[in-house]
Amino acid sequence: MSHTLALVLVPAGEPDPAGRATAMLKRYWISDLADKYDLNPEATCDGFTIGGRYDGIIWGKPQNYDLAPHEFQARYGFDVVTDDDNIRPVGQLVPVEDMRVGAIVTPDGAWHEWADDTWNDTAHALLAEHGDCLAVAFDCHS
């Protein structure tokens, strides 16, 4: 079991970027990855939330990776993670290397994920190609 930072890219004029990004990411969700091949061969995660343990990382907010979810909730409460902290224009993102991005979903709905040592180059190219979009940061569990 692991967590991955996924950036979902939506058009800049989208009136509900969080809602659109969530709908795009649902294509890759399944409640139990053990059922993946029978129910959804595209599934890559069994849970996701905007921000999550990566809350604000896309603009440089300090992170608390060592906190378990119940510790995070006890320290910060449920309302500390806001959509606004996790949605930014692509041009305002901190460098890919600083965020440790594991996947990018492009506006056409395609899932691109880390596969080898060329990932940072791939991620930079995807973000440059979609520089006019908004990035919505998700904590994806698989």
C-alpha positions in Angstrom: 0.0 0.0 0.0 1.3 3.4 -0.9 0.4 7.0 -1.5 1.1 8.9 -4.7 0.8 12.6 -5.6 -1.3 12.8 -8.7 -1.9 16.1 -10.6 -5.1 16.3 -12.6 -5.0 19.0 -15.2 -8.2 20.8 -16.1 -8.8 23.8 -18.4 -8.1 27.1 -16.7 -11.6 28.4 -17.3 -13.3 25.4 -15.6 -15.9 26.8 -13.1 -15.5 23.8 -10.8 -11.9 22.6 -11.1 -12.1 20.3 -8.1 -15.3 18.7 -9.3 -14.1 18.2 -12.8 -10.7 16.7 -11.6 -12.5 14.4 -9.2 -14.8 13.2 -12.0 -11.7 12.6 -14.3 -9.9 10.7 -11.5 -12.9 8.4 -10.8 -12.0 6.6 -14.1 -8.9 5.2 -12.3 -10.6 4.3 -9.0 -11.9 1.0 -7.8 -13.0 0.2 -4.2 -10.8 -2.9 -4.1 -7.7 -3.2 -6.3 -8.0 -7.0 -6.0 -11.0 -6.8 -8.3 -9.2 -4.5 -10.8 -9.0 -6.9 -13.7 -12.6 -8.1 -13.4 -14.2 -4.7 -12.9 -11.9 -1.9 -14.1 -8.6 -2.8 -15.8 -7.7 1.0 -15.8 -7.8 1.2 -12.0 -4.7 2.6 -10.3 -6.0 3.6 -6.9 -8.5 2.4 -4.3 -8.9 5.8 -2.7 -8.1 9.5 -3.4 -8.7 12.9 -1.9 -7.8 16.4 -2.9 -4.6 17.4 -1.0 -4.5 14.7 1.6 -1.0 14.1 2.9 0.3 16.3 0.0 -1.8 19.3 1.1 -0.4 22.5 -0.4 2.8 20.8 -1.8 2.1 22.3 -5.2 2.9 25.8 -4.0 5.5 24.9 -1.4 3.5 24.5 1.8 5.6 22.5 4.4 4.6 18.9 4.6 4.0 16.5 7.5 4.6 13.1 5.8 5.2 11.3 9.1 1.6 11.8 10.4 -0.9 9.0 10.2 -4.4 10.1 9.1 -5.8 10.0 12.6 -2.8 12.0 13.9 -3.2 14.5 11.1 -6.9 14.9 11.9 -6.2 15.3 15.6 -3.6 18.0 15.0 -5.3 19.9 12.2 -9.0 18.9 12.1 -10.9 17.9 9.0 -11.3 21.4 7.6 -7.6 22.2 7.4 -7.2 20.7 3.9 -9.0 23.0 1.4 -9.3 22.8 -2.3 -7.8 26.3 -2.7 -4.5 25.1 -1.3 -4.4 22.3 -3.8 -5.4 24.0 -7.1 -2.9 26.2 -8.9 -2.2 27.3 -12.5 0.4 25.0 -14.0 2.8 27.9 -14.4 2.8 28.5 -10.6 3.7 25.0 -9.5 6.9 24.3 -7.6 9.3 22.1 -9.6 8.2 18.6 -10.2 11.2 17.2 -8.3 10.2 19.2 -5.2 6.7 17.8 -5.3 7.6 14.2 -6.0 4.8 13.8 -8.5 3.9 10.2 -9.2 1.2 10.7 -11.8 -0.3 13.3 -14.1 -3.8 13.0 -15.6 -4.0 15.2 -18.7 -7.1 17.1 -19.9 -7.9 14.3 -22.3 -8.2 11.9 -19.3 -5.0 10.0 -20.0 -3.1 8.7 -16.9 0.7 9.1 -17.1 2.8 7.7 -14.2 6.3 7.3 -13.0 7.9 4.3 -14.8 11.6 5.0 -14.9 14.4 7.5 -14.4 13.1 9.7 -17.3 9.8 10.5 -15.4 10.9 14.0 -14.4 11.5 14.8 -18.1 8.2 13.3 -19.0 6.4 15.3 -16.3 8.1 18.5 -17.3 7.0 18.0 -20.9 3.4 17.2 -19.9 3.2 20.3 -17.8 4.8 22.5 -20.5 2.3 21.1 -23.0 -0.6 22.0 -20.7 0.8 25.2 -19.3 -2.6 26.9 -19.8 -4.3 24.5 -17.4 -5.0 24.3 -13.7 -3.4 21.5 -11.7 -5.4 19.8 -8.9 -3.3 17.9 -6.5 -4.6 14.5 -5.2 -3.4 12.0 -2.7 -4.0 8.7 -4.4 -3.8 5.4 -2.4 -3.0 2.1 -4.0 
